[in-house]
Amino acid sequence: MIEATGLTKVYGDKTAVDGVSFTVQAGRVTGFLGPNGAGKSTTMRMIMGLDRPTSGSVTVNGVPFAQHAAPLREVGSLLDAKAVHTGRTAYNHLLAMAATHSIPRKRVQEVIEMTGLGEVAKKKVKGFSLGMGQRLGIAAALLGDPQTIILDEPVNGLDPEGVVWVRNLVKYLASEGRTVFLSSHLMSEMAMTADHLIVIGRGRIIADAPISEIISGKGQSRARVRTDQPQQLMRLLAADGVSVEVQDHELLEVTGLPAREIARTALDHQIMVYELTPLQASLEEAYMELTKDEVEYHSLITTGAAAPTQTGGQ
Amino acid sequence: MSTAALQPRRQDSKVGPGPSFLRILNSEFIKFRTLLSTLILVGSTVLVMVGFAALNAWGIGQFSEASNNDPEAAAAFAAQGADLTVGIPTSGIAFAQLIIGSLAVLLMSSEFTTGMARSTFAAVPKRTPAFIAKLLVVTVCAFVVTVVSSFLAYIVATPILDNYGFDIDLGSDHSRRLLLVSGLYVAAVAAIGMSLGTLLRNSAGGIMSLVGLFFVVPIAFQLIPGEFFEEARKYLPDNLFNRIVTAAPAEDALEVWQASMWLGVWVVVPVAAAMIVLKKRDV
């Protein structure tokens, strides 16, 4: 279990992590989701004792990471694909790490096989692809057979087969009762992998809930409506908390009203509707909705088009 | 690519051994010897030490032959007696110290430039034991490489000197002291180098600072006139070393114990600073 309380990290005049509190429970995969620069990696480095919090604290199984008697056996981490001296072979890198905790060579061999590094283990890390580097990082994380596993963007650079492998691996680890905390900026990946989601934006926690709740709860009900009197219907539906977007000359997207209400309004005013489709919010849309004010680096296209919503209606 | 090799979670609270100092030392030694750059730099040190000794032996021989026709030179030559050849095995030390010192800088700075430090300090989150273990590996290696390559230099220089009727008395007090102090001195340079690597976290910057301290500053101090620089020059590590090993010190020279103490200060201050900074700074 990982517990963060009021965790804050300030770099100069920039607050990377701003009073973050959360708990990562054992036995399930907890996703840590946020746009680039939201503070995911900084938070993870603070958990691992690599960055000192400006204020607040974080513990793993009740103890600050650095206080554990056998840190590698307690917490395994992949913080950055580049946490390896590239002049060393993968095998020697793992061997040197294992030596600090008297982890036997047999275990080094085991994690090499497990991560599919067998063929390249005796090669220098310099020549590794991003995906190979990720596999080596995951091998290092598993070395001490730890109770808690922290993975920062583990699927970055992996081929599709590797992505599926990581997905199954973390689910399996969680099913064994381990604590699995994994970050990503890919919502689609989180939807497939995580049971629970902590969403961070600009250093603050925006949401901390089961993934199903985030998809259904936060996204307001939306519906696609096709009618031959769109202007008239728009006027009738207009109310607080309801937004209507004209997508085509006869196509509207209505947010904030259940489909039933739209149908009733149309019926009451004798407006013919020839399509009325309730739209299920995807995790991606829920995420965009959650983080729309928190995105650190807006792309020019998004800021340039003065669209009413960040989702752009697609 | 299977998860079968993962052990089911243990139920007891006993987790297994953690990072004791000997284990960390073993880890740092593995890291030390599994880098090609280490092997190349150690190899170059041996080559430089042996090469300079051979050149030096040949030079002394040539000079002695030339002086046979010149009674004044011959007299000056004879006055030096056994001291003439005693410095031959360690004559490459000025370059050896820079190579080994650079190796020490690299071993630490590369931890930061490659990101390896994150792995190192995830395994040893208290950090200081990892620093001390690395320091021990680096300084012991510096000492051993210096002493061993001096021996090799002796073996190579002896037959060359033999041609001119000279030999090296490796068993003499002066010889033994020179060997021991040279080894310790290069170890001290390595400790300073490793501290620079820790403080600067940058390979080029660390090596440049080291070269500056051991190569540029002594020359600059020699060129700048003024009593201050003349006095200050005595306290530079390079000159402290020369003071300790010389048999015929200048009149106003420091005592050997003073020189040794100042050399100690040159090591302790950067090492302490590096340890404090390493503990405090984010990785």
Interface residues (C-beta under 8 A of the other chain):
Chain A: R45 M48 G49 L50 D51 R52 F65 A66 H68 A69 A70 P71 L72 R73 E74 V75 S77 L79 D80 K82 A83 V84 H85 T86 G87 R88 T89 N92 H93 L95 A96 M97 A99 T100 H101 S102 E110 V111 E113 M114 T115 G116 A140 L142 G144 D145 Q147 W165 N168 L169 Y172 L173 E176 G177 R178
Chain B: M1 S2 T3 A5 L6 Q7 P8 R9 V15 G16 P17 G18 P19 R23 I24 N26 S27 E28 I30 K31 T34 L35 L36 S37 S110 E111 T114 G115 M116 A117 R118 S119 F121 A122 A123 V124 P125 K126 K280 D282 V283
